[in-house]
Amino acid sequence: MDDQEIEIPVPWGLIAAKAWGDKSSTKMLMVHGMLDNLESFNQLVPLLPQSFYYVAVDLPGHGKSSHFPKCSIVKYWDYIVAIRLVIRFLGDAPIILLGHSFGGSLVTFYTQLYPKEVSKLILIDTVYLYSNWEVDLCKSYMIQYIKEACDVLMKKPKLRKFEYHEGLSHYVSRRILGSITPTAALHLYKRTIVDAGDGKYQKGSDSRIKCSPYVIMDAITAERIMKKYSVVCPTLRIVAKNSDMEPAIKKLMDTFTTLTKNCVTVHVDGNHHVHINSPETVAPIINNFLKVKCLL
């Protein structure tokens, strides 16, 4: 399938996206994880059925998308609003949503908010609302978070210039979860940097995303939200056997699986970025799931 770069207008600039397939076909929106970009899906999409219209986006502050306005720290709900604007732009609900890691958290919560707009949900090694904290640690956590937020907001970003290969090496070593192959890293990296001239480059990502944009709550509250606003559409959860995800997060996602009646969980060999490193591993699973017909 041929791909096409598209730009989705938003009040603060644009959301960059890449599309594959016929625009009149059933749409699938694909959302990447934190510090990744839409290139996460570049090797996966060609292995999926050609009967869908695939749209992968760069989340704001990632890839080629505009940064959120500079007046405050970036919050979880800002990304939900961004996804809402993208889906409005695409039109023709219901839509299939696919997300990896943080992107999976976003599309899951979006599905809970707008269940009639989502026909199927696909989650690749996904987190929910981050819940790995205790009440006793609440104060110390929030003080640390506020300090980091103030530092990011008040500190003028250092737009350091670097050689292409120097930046690539640093990019790979700074991954949050799991590892990615050199080939996969190269594709992601190319979309992360901007040309600064004279053979030098600069980071294009928003420095504010260093502060966790997750909604922080305890597991009990998260479970109550899962029960109250359960996902009703057919859901596929792909879990990487060698993921470095924290046990508390895995446990909460297992609870999500239990509470979601139409959820199928498949464990696959690979790490957190299995869809990037080994797209041929996850593609057949997704393809089989897409073949199943369902009604809202």
Residue pairs with C-beta under 8 A, 6 or more apart in sequence:
1 20
1 21
1 45
1 46
1 50
1 54
2 20
3 18
3 19
3 20
3 42
3 45
4 18
4 19
4 20
5 16
5 17
5 18
6 16
6 17
6 18
6 19
6 55
7 14
7 15
7 16
7 17
8 14
8 15
8 16
8 17
8 57
8 85
8 86
8 89
9 89
10 60
10 66
10 82
10 85
12 60
12 66
12 67
12 68
12 69
13 65
13 66
13 67
14 65
14 66
15 57
15 58
15 59
15 60
15 65
15 66
15 82
15 85
15 86
16 38
16 57
16 58
16 63
16 64
16 65
17 38
17 55
17 56
17 57
17 58
17 86
18 38
18 42
18 55
18 56
19 53
19 54
19 55
19 56
20 45
20 46
20 53
20 54
21 50
21 51
21 52
21 53
21 54
22 53
23 53
24 53
25 51
25 52
25 53
26 51
26 52
26 53
26 95
26 96
26 119
27 52
27 53
27 54
27 55
27 90
27 92
27 95
27 96
28 52
28 53
28 54
28 55
28 95
28 96
28 97
28 98
29 55
29 56
29 57
29 83
29 86
29 87
29 90
29 95
29 96
29 97
29 98
29 107
30 38
30 40
30 41
30 45
30 54
30 55
30 56
30 57
30 98
30 99
30 103
31 56
31 57
31 59
31 83
31 97
31 98
31 99
31 100
31 103
31 104
31 106
31 107
32 38
32 40
32 41
32 56
32 57
32 58
32 59
32 62
32 99
32 100
32 101
32 103
33 40
33 100
33 101
33 102
33 103
33 104
33 176
33 177
34 101
34 102
34 176
34 209
34 213
35 62
35 174
35 175
35 176
35 205
35 209
36 62
36 100
36 101
36 103
36 188
37 58
37 59
37 62
37 63
37 64
37 188
37 191
37 192
38 56
38 57
38 58
38 63
38 191
39 63
39 187
39 188
39 190
39 191
40 56
40 100
40 188
40 273
40 275
40 276
41 54
41 56
41 98
41 275
42 56
42 187
43 184
43 187
43 276
43 279
44 275
44 276
44 279
44 282
44 283
45 54
45 56
47 279
47 280
47 283
47 287
48 54
48 283
48 286
48 287
48 290
49 287
49 290
52 96
52 290
55 86
55 90
57 65
57 86
58 64
58 65
58 191
59 65
59 79
59 82
59 103
60 66
60 67
60 68
60 74
60 78
60 79
60 82
60 206
61 67
61 68
61 74
61 205
61 206
61 208
61 209
62 192
62 205
62 206
62 209
63 191
63 192
63 204
64 191
64 204
67 206
67 208
68 74
68 78
68 206
68 208
72 153
73 149
73 152
73 153
73 208
73 211
74 206
74 208
74 209
74 211
74 213
75 213
76 106
76 213
76 214
76 215
78 213
79 106
79 213
80 106
80 109
80 110
80 113
83 106
83 107
83 110
84 110
87 93
87 95
87 110
87 117
93 116
93 117
94 116
94 117
94 118
94 119
94 233
94 296
95 117
95 118
95 119
96 118
96 119
96 120
96 121
96 122
96 290
97 107
97 110
97 111
97 118
97 120
97 121
97 122
98 107
98 121
98 122
98 123
98 124
98 286
99 105
99 106
99 107
99 108
99 122
99 123
99 124
99 126
100 123
100 124
100 125
100 126
100 275
101 124
101 125
101 126
101 127
101 177
101 272
102 127
102 213
102 214
103 126
104 123
104 124
104 125
104 126
104 127
105 126
105 127
105 128
105 129
105 214
107 118
107 121
107 123
108 121
108 123
108 126
108 128
108 231
108 256
109 129
110 118
111 118
111 121
111 231
111 233
112 225
112 229
112 230
112 231
113 229
115 231
115 232
115 233
116 296
118 233
119 233
119 234
119 294
119 296
120 233
120 234
120 235
120 236
120 289
120 290
120 294
121 231
121 233
121 234
121 235
121 236
122 235
122 236
122 238
122 286
122 289
123 235
123 236
123 237
123 238
124 238
124 240
124 274
124 275
124 282
125 238
125 239
125 240
125 243
125 245
125 272
125 274
125 275
126 237
126 253
127 214
127 245
127 249
127 253
128 222
128 226
128 249
128 252
128 253
128 256
129 214
129 215
129 216
129 217
129 222
129 225
130 212
130 214
130 215
130 216
130 217
130 249
131 216
131 217
131 218
131 219
131 221
131 222
131 248
131 249
131 252
132 246
132 248
132 249
133 141
133 216
133 218
134 218
135 218
141 216
145 211
145 212
148 210
148 211
149 211
152 207
152 208
152 210
152 211
153 208
157 207
159 196
159 202
159 203
160 202
160 203
161 196
161 200
161 201
161 202
162 170
162 200
162 201
162 202
163 199
163 200
163 201
164 193
164 199
164 201
167 189
167 193
167 201
167 203
168 185
168 186
168 189
171 185
171 188
171 189
171 192
172 179
172 180
172 182
172 185
172 189
175 273
177 243
177 244
177 245
177 271
177 272
177 273
178 240
178 242
178 243
178 244
178 271
178 272
178 273
179 271
179 273
180 188
180 273
180 276
180 277
181 276
181 277
184 273
184 276
184 277
188 276
192 203
192 204
192 205
193 201
193 202
193 203
193 204
194 201
194 202
194 203
194 204
195 201
196 202
219 248
219 251
219 252
219 255
222 252
223 252
223 255
223 259
226 255
226 256
226 259
226 260
227 259
230 259
230 260
230 261
231 256
231 260
231 262
231 263
232 261
232 262
233 262
233 294
233 296
234 262
234 263
234 264
234 289
234 292
234 294
235 260
235 262
235 263
235 264
236 263
236 264
236 266
236 285
236 286
236 289
237 253
237 256
237 257
237 263
237 264
237 265
237 266
238 265
238 266
238 268
238 274
238 275
238 282
238 285
238 286
239 250
239 253
239 265
239 266
239 267
239 268
240 267
240 268
240 269
240 270
240 271
240 272
240 274
241 267
241 268
241 269
241 270
242 269
242 270
242 271
243 250
243 271
243 272
244 271
244 272
245 272
256 263
257 263
257 265
262 294
264 289
266 285
268 274
268 281
268 282
268 285
269 278
269 281
270 277
270 278
270 281
271 277
274 281
274 282
275 282
